[in-house]
């Protein structure tokens, strides 16, 4: 249901984009515009949810006394820190590149 609403929203935005610019729709331009809209409306919320979730993981693993006794928690903390770095570098640069045409 949500996907169908999103697809119809993207199609309406593409049609209005071409009406405003009085252009004949081309397939590659439509695909690029759809990728840009998907990136803006889906990747940005996923980025922020990922940052919040990763920070909460690190906070929980570092503050829990029971977890300090388990050696596996060290690996989970390292994984969370690396995931935070991946979100900051890879996902954010993809949002800038595909969503706003800013190449770093």
N, CA, C and O of each residue as an XYZ file, in Angstrom:
416
protein
N       0.821     -1.185      0.000
C       0.000      0.000      0.000
C       0.874      1.263      0.000
O       0.662      2.177     -0.797
N       1.851      1.296      0.900
C       2.721      2.462      0.982
C       3.547      2.596     -0.288
O       3.763      3.702     -0.784
N       4.010      1.458     -0.816
C       4.813      1.499     -2.041
C       3.974      2.001     -3.209
O       4.457      2.781     -4.030
N       2.723      1.560     -3.289
C       1.847      2.019     -4.370
C       1.594      3.518     -4.267
O       1.586      4.217     -5.280
N       1.389      4.015     -3.056
C       1.205      5.450     -2.870
C       2.464      6.221     -3.264
O       2.390      7.280     -3.888
N       3.606      5.678     -2.892
C       4.858      6.346     -3.236
C       5.083      6.369     -4.737
O       5.500      7.390     -5.284
N       4.814      5.260     -5.411
C       5.002      5.204     -6.864
C       4.055      6.183     -7.555
O       4.459      6.878     -8.487
N       2.805      6.244     -7.108
C       1.872      7.187     -7.720
C       2.299      8.634     -7.449
O       2.131      9.503     -8.304
N       2.850      8.889     -6.261
C       3.354     10.218     -5.934
C       4.505     10.593     -6.859
O       4.556     11.716     -7.360
N       5.428      9.668     -7.091
C       6.566      9.924     -7.982
C       6.087     10.168     -9.408
O       6.595     11.063    -10.083
N       5.116      9.387     -9.874
C       4.604      9.566    -11.236
C       3.957     10.939    -11.377
O       4.153     11.614    -12.387
N       3.187     11.357    -10.370
C       2.575     12.690    -10.425
C       3.622     13.797    -10.415
O       3.478     14.801    -11.113
N       4.678     13.613     -9.619
C       5.740     14.620     -9.585
C       6.465     14.696    -10.925
O       6.822     15.785    -11.375
N       6.687     13.547    -11.566
C       7.351     13.539    -12.872
C       6.477     14.244    -13.907
O       6.976     15.031    -14.712
N       5.168     13.964    -13.887
C       4.268     14.615    -14.840
C       4.228     16.126    -14.625
O       4.255     16.893    -15.588
N       4.164     16.551    -13.375
C       4.125     17.985    -13.111
C       5.456     18.652    -13.471
O       5.481     19.801    -13.912
N       6.552     17.928    -13.281
C       7.865     18.449    -13.656
C       7.932     18.719    -15.155
O       8.428     19.761    -15.584
N       7.434     17.781    -15.943
C       7.474     17.963    -17.394
C       6.464     19.000    -17.873
O       6.707     19.675    -18.874
N       5.330     19.141    -17.174
C       4.377     20.186    -17.537
C       4.966     21.567    -17.279
O       4.808     22.473    -18.097
N       5.641     21.732    -16.149
C       6.221     23.028    -15.806
C       7.329     23.417    -16.776
O       7.438     24.579    -17.168
N       8.141     22.457    -17.159
C       9.270     22.749    -18.037
C       8.932     22.587    -19.514
O       9.776     22.837    -20.374
N       7.711     22.173    -19.813
C       7.236     21.982    -21.183
C       8.206     21.126    -21.992
O       8.605     21.474    -23.103
N       8.561     20.013    -21.401
C       9.505     19.105    -22.040
C       8.793     17.817    -22.446
O       7.770     17.447    -21.868
N       9.342     17.156    -23.430
C       8.871     15.833    -23.797
C       9.603     14.842    -22.895
O      10.833     14.850    -22.845
N       8.869     13.989    -22.183
C       9.552     13.081    -21.264
C      10.442     12.076    -21.987
O      10.027     11.429    -22.948
N      11.633     11.965    -21.518
C      12.578     10.974    -22.014
C      12.773      9.957    -20.901
O      12.680     10.285    -19.718
N      13.041      8.735    -21.290
C      13.138      7.656    -20.310
C      14.277      7.884    -19.339
O      14.095      7.713    -18.134
N      15.434      8.262    -19.822
C      16.573      8.444    -18.927
C      16.350      9.625    -17.977
O      16.745      9.562    -16.812
N      15.732     10.682    -18.457
C      15.447     11.821    -17.584
C      14.418     11.449    -16.533
O      14.522     11.878    -15.384
N      13.429     10.657    -16.912
C      12.418     10.212    -15.946
C      13.027      9.322    -14.887
O      12.690      9.434    -13.709
N      13.919      8.442    -15.294
C      14.567      7.549    -14.336
C      15.465      8.343    -13.393
O      15.473      8.091    -12.188
N      16.210      9.288    -13.921
C      17.067     10.115    -13.064
C      16.250     10.923    -12.071
O      16.630     11.050    -10.907
N      15.127     11.470    -12.526
C      14.277     12.247    -11.628
C      13.658     11.347    -10.562
O      13.549     11.749     -9.403
N      13.251     10.135    -10.938
C      12.685      9.199     -9.962
C      13.729      8.793     -8.931
O      13.414      8.697     -7.745
N      14.961      8.552     -9.356
C      16.038      8.208     -8.423
C      16.287      9.355     -7.458
O      16.507      9.135     -6.267
N      16.252     10.569     -7.966
C      16.465     11.736     -7.110
C      15.347     11.851     -6.074
O      15.621     12.128     -4.906
N      14.107     11.647     -6.476
C      12.989     11.743     -5.536
C      13.026     10.618     -4.502
O      12.762     10.855     -3.323
N      13.346      9.413     -4.927
C      13.446      8.289     -3.989
C      14.543      8.551     -2.974
O      14.374      8.276     -1.786
N      15.664      9.081     -3.436
C      16.766      9.379     -2.526
C      16.363     10.427     -1.502
O      16.676     10.290     -0.319
N      15.682     11.459     -1.939
C      15.302     12.528     -1.016
C      14.280     12.037      0.003
O      14.413     12.326      1.192
N      13.264     11.302     -0.439
C      12.178     10.937      0.463
C      12.420      9.663      1.265
O      11.767      9.465      2.289
N      13.334      8.793      0.840
C      13.592      7.565      1.583
C      14.960      7.527      2.246
O      15.069      7.106      3.398
N      15.997      7.952      1.552
C      17.350      7.804      2.089
C      17.633      8.751      3.243
O      18.356      8.386      4.170
N      17.088      9.942      3.208
C      17.346     10.893      4.292
C      16.737     10.419      5.606
O      17.429     10.440      6.624
N      15.461      9.987      5.635
C      14.946      9.443      6.907
C      15.682      8.185      7.362
O      15.903      7.998      8.558
N      16.060      7.328      6.428
C      16.805      6.127      6.796
C      18.157      6.504      7.380
O      18.622      5.858      8.319
N      18.794      7.537      6.843
C      20.075      8.005      7.367
C      19.922      8.457      8.821
O      20.698      8.051      9.686
N      18.925      9.292      9.085
C      18.755      9.801     10.449
C      18.335      8.708     11.426
O      18.785      8.704     12.572
N      17.487      7.788     10.998
C      17.104      6.665     11.855
C      18.319      5.787     12.135
O      18.484      5.297     13.252
N      19.162      5.586     11.142
C      20.378      4.795     11.330
C      21.350      5.447     12.295
O      21.956      4.766     13.122
N      21.504      6.761     12.197
C      22.400      7.474     13.112
C      21.882      7.370     14.544
O      22.650      7.103     15.468
N      20.585      7.579     14.726
C      20.007      7.492     16.072
C      20.138      6.080     16.622
O      20.500      5.899     17.785
N      19.848      5.080     15.801
C      19.955      3.690     16.248
C      21.374      3.292     16.602
O      21.595      2.585     17.585
N      22.330      3.737     15.814
C      23.730      3.417     16.090
C      24.208      4.089     17.374
O      24.925      3.485     18.172
N      23.806      5.344     17.564
C      24.185      6.040     18.799
C      23.565      5.361     20.018
O      24.208      5.260     21.063
N      22.325      4.898     19.894
C      21.691      4.187     21.010
C      22.381      2.850     21.278
O      22.530      2.452     22.434
N      22.803      2.155     20.217
C      23.568      0.915     20.402
C      24.840      1.174     21.201
O      25.131      0.472     22.169
N      25.583      2.173     20.792
C      26.834      2.489     21.485
C      26.558      2.879     22.925
O      27.274      2.455     23.832
N      25.519      3.689     23.145
C      25.175      4.115     24.502
C      24.799      2.930     25.382
O      25.252      2.845     26.524
N      23.992      2.027     24.879
C      23.564      0.867     25.664
C      24.737     -0.058     25.951
O      24.886     -0.536     27.075
N      25.568     -0.315     24.953
C      26.681     -1.242     25.165
C      27.747     -0.674     26.097
O      28.393     -1.429     26.824
N      27.939      0.628     26.087
C      28.958      1.207     26.946
C      28.488      1.437     28.380
O      29.313      1.472     29.293
N      27.185      1.594     28.600
C      26.703      1.907     29.949
C      26.215      0.693     30.733
O      26.056      0.778     31.950
N      25.979     -0.407     30.083
C      25.457     -1.587     30.779
C      26.590     -2.310     31.516
O      27.603     -2.665     30.913
N      26.410     -2.523     32.816
C      27.442     -3.205     33.611
C      27.489     -4.699     33.314
O      28.558     -5.308     33.342
N      26.359     -5.271     33.038
C      26.319     -6.711     32.752
C      27.055     -7.000     31.437
O      27.726     -8.023     31.301
N      26.918     -6.100     30.493
C      27.524     -6.352     29.187
C      29.049     -6.216     29.218
O      29.729     -6.734     28.333
N      29.585     -5.537     30.208
C      31.043     -5.395     30.278
C      31.722     -6.724     30.600
O      32.899     -6.910     30.290
N      31.005     -7.629     31.206
C      31.578     -8.927     31.559
C      31.623     -9.877     30.368
O      32.335    -10.880     30.401
N      30.887     -9.576     29.343
C      30.822    -10.434     28.167
C      31.821     -9.939     27.121
O      31.731     -8.788     26.694
N      32.775    -10.782     26.694
C      33.766    -10.332     25.703
C      33.168    -10.068     24.319
O      33.771     -9.366     23.508
N      32.006    -10.618     24.050
C      31.367    -10.411     22.749
C      30.904     -8.964     22.578
O      30.790     -8.484     21.451
N      30.642     -8.279     23.658
C      30.157     -6.907     23.597
C      31.201     -5.979     22.974
O      30.844     -5.004     22.312
N      32.471     -6.272     23.177
C      33.531     -5.460     22.559
C      33.376     -5.444     21.041
O      33.521     -4.398     20.409
N      33.082     -6.594     20.464
C      32.924     -6.685     19.014
C      31.663     -5.946     18.560
O      31.647     -5.341     17.488
N      30.628     -5.994     19.362
C      29.409     -5.267     19.011
C      29.616     -3.754     19.080
O      29.064     -3.014     18.266
N      30.410     -3.295     20.049
C      30.716     -1.865     20.137
C      31.526     -1.424     18.919
O      31.247     -0.383     18.324
N      32.534     -2.223     18.552
C      33.354     -1.904     17.373
C      32.491     -1.902     16.119
O      32.648     -1.034     15.261
N      31.575     -2.874     16.003
C      30.685     -2.933     14.854
C      29.792     -1.698     14.794
O      29.564     -1.155     13.713
N      29.292     -1.256     15.924
C      28.440     -0.064     15.945
C      29.223      1.186     15.561
O      28.702      2.044     14.849
N      30.447      1.300     16.014
C      31.267      2.458     15.660
C      31.583      2.449     14.161
O      31.533      3.493     13.511
N      31.905      1.283     13.617
C      32.176      1.195     12.178
C      30.918      1.461     11.353
O      30.989      2.065     10.282
N      29.772      1.010     11.851
C      28.506      1.275     11.173
C      28.201      2.768     11.163
O      27.704      3.300     10.171
N      28.499      3.435     12.264
C      28.313      4.885     12.329
C      29.213      5.579     11.310
O      28.790      6.531     10.654
N      30.449      5.107     11.175
C      31.354      5.670     10.174
C      30.867      5.420      8.757
O      30.977      6.293      7.896
N      30.330      4.231      8.509
C      29.795      3.904      7.185
C      28.601      4.790      6.848
O      28.470      5.264      5.719
N      27.741      5.009      7.821
C      26.609      5.902      7.594
C      27.088      7.313      7.273
O      26.559      7.972      6.378
N      28.078      7.757      8.003
C      28.566      9.117      7.807
C      29.264      9.317      6.487
O      29.142     10.379      5.877
N      29.990      8.321      6.034
C      30.777      8.476      4.802
C      29.976      8.039      3.574
O      29.750      8.834      2.661
N      29.553      6.791      3.555
C      28.943      6.226      2.356
C      27.518      6.720      2.120
O      27.199      7.225      1.044
N      26.679      6.573      3.114
C      25.272      6.916      2.917
C      25.082      8.409      2.706
O      24.314      8.824      1.838
N      25.777      9.214      3.495
C      25.631     10.666      3.361
C      26.145     11.149      2.005
O      25.539     12.027      1.393
N      27.252     10.587      1.534
C      27.755     11.004      0.217
C      26.826     10.552     -0.906
O      26.693     11.249     -1.911
N      26.182      9.392     -0.750
C      25.213      8.951     -1.758
C      23.985      9.852     -1.769
O      23.436     10.142     -2.832
N      23.551     10.297     -0.592
C      22.416     11.219     -0.534
C      22.761     12.519     -1.243
O      21.957     13.046     -2.011
N      23.955     13.032     -0.986
C      24.355     14.274     -1.652
C      24.473     14.091     -3.161
O      24.066     14.961     -3.930
N      25.032     12.957     -3.582
C      25.260     12.729     -5.011
C      23.970     12.489     -5.762
O      23.700     13.161     -6.758
N      23.155     11.530     -5.295
C      21.951     11.153     -6.043
C      20.756     12.044     -5.739
O      19.882     12.205     -6.591
N      20.696     12.622     -4.556
C      19.553     13.438     -4.208
C      19.680     14.885     -4.608
O      18.697     15.513     -5.002
N      20.892     15.429     -4.513
C      21.055     16.857     -4.749
C      22.133     17.194     -5.795
O      22.476     18.364     -5.965
N      22.661     16.196     -6.486
C      23.690     16.376     -7.527
C      24.911     17.140     -7.033
O      25.463     17.975     -7.750
N      25.333     16.848     -5.795
C      26.541     17.442     -5.231
C      27.584     16.332     -5.143
O      27.418     15.381     -4.379
N      28.644     16.449     -5.912
C      29.681     15.437     -5.919
C      30.829     15.879     -5.011
O      31.395     16.960     -5.172
N      31.150     15.017     -4.060
C      32.230     15.372     -3.134
C      33.546     14.988     -3.720
O      34.585     15.203     -3.096
